[in-house]
Amino acid sequence: MTLAAGYLLLPGAPAPEDYLRLRRESGLSPKTTGQAEAAIAGSWAFRRVETERGEVVAMGRVVGDGGWYFLVADMATLPGHQRRGIGGAVLDALLEEIRTRAEPGAYVTLTADPPGRRLYESRGFLDVAPDRTGMWRMR
Ligand SMILES: CC(C)(COP(=O)(O)OP(=O)(O)OC[C@H]1O[C@@H](n2cnc3c(N)ncnc32)[C@H](O)[C@@H]1OP(=O)(O)O)[C@@H](O)C(=O)NCCC(=O)NCCS
């Protein structure tokens, strides 16, 4: 997907303070600076979108083993910039990096919150099978 005029899709993570701001302002749960730094250092792929003035307005990343298992995370576009194709462009770039850099047979997974569900469906993501359910816990 081509990005709307005035936006730049860039490889690499935002600065930790921008990562935290994007999460907060797009309605995702707040994280600490330590969590932001670890997320940035530990990701397999990262994309961010900036305006021509250098304001970071969107991001997305992939956590993965580089072999076959990949998790799309931290998809966030600031509310004032949503519904312009930015999230789709970030997702497309991340999926393209998996296609070109990972071993064949990569399994790509994510947890879809309601705002992202149709976007993910449009890129071919399917519900996990009816007899399988996503599970989680805090440590
Ligand atoms: C999910 C999220 C990242 C999507 O970001 P986005 O930049 O708005 O994504 P896009 O613009 O590519 O697509 C979103 C919608 O806008 C539509 N769209 C894309 N370009 C458009 C345009 N030029 N005009 C109007 N609509 C457009 C898409 O078709 C899509 O519609 P749909 O959801 O009805 O299918 C964003 O909504 C967000 O940050 N939400 C809050 C945080 C969150 O919940 N993140 C986790 C999601 S799992």
The ligand as an ORCA input file, in Angstrom:
! r2SCAN-3c Opt
* xyz 0 1
  C      -5.421     -0.570     14.450
  C      -4.725      0.694     13.967
  C      -3.215      0.565     14.189
  C      -4.995      0.866     12.460
  O      -4.264      2.032     12.031
  P      -4.708      2.929     10.788
  O      -3.521      3.764     10.430
  O      -5.988      3.612     11.077
  O      -4.928      1.786      9.681
  P      -5.454      1.956      8.177
  O      -5.799      3.377      7.886
  O      -4.485      1.269      7.279
  O      -6.775      1.060      8.213
  C      -7.798      1.299      9.152
  C      -9.112      1.485      8.424
  O      -9.068      2.645      7.623
  C      -9.465      2.318      6.295
  N      -8.755      3.222      5.385
  C      -7.510      3.084      4.907
  N      -7.215      4.123      4.096
  C      -8.297      4.925      4.114
  C      -8.605      6.155      3.499
  N      -7.730      6.771      2.685
  N      -9.810      6.717      3.754
  C     -10.698      6.116      4.576
  N     -10.467      4.932      5.182
  C      -9.284      4.366      4.952
  C      -9.093      0.883      6.144
  O      -9.792      0.252      5.116
  C      -9.474      0.372      7.486
  O     -10.878      0.241      7.542
  P     -11.573     -0.952      8.285
  O     -10.965     -1.021      9.675
  O     -13.003     -0.577      8.278
  O     -11.238     -2.129      7.442
  C      -5.311      1.955     14.673
  O      -6.712      1.914     14.575
  C      -4.921      2.078     16.140
  O      -3.840      2.537     16.468
  N      -5.875      1.702     17.013
  C      -5.691      1.877     18.443
  C      -4.584      1.022     18.974
  C      -4.895     -0.443     18.848
  O      -5.959     -0.932     19.240
  N      -3.901     -1.176     18.338
  C      -3.911     -2.604     18.294
  C      -4.781     -3.146     17.236
  S      -4.690     -4.937     17.318
*
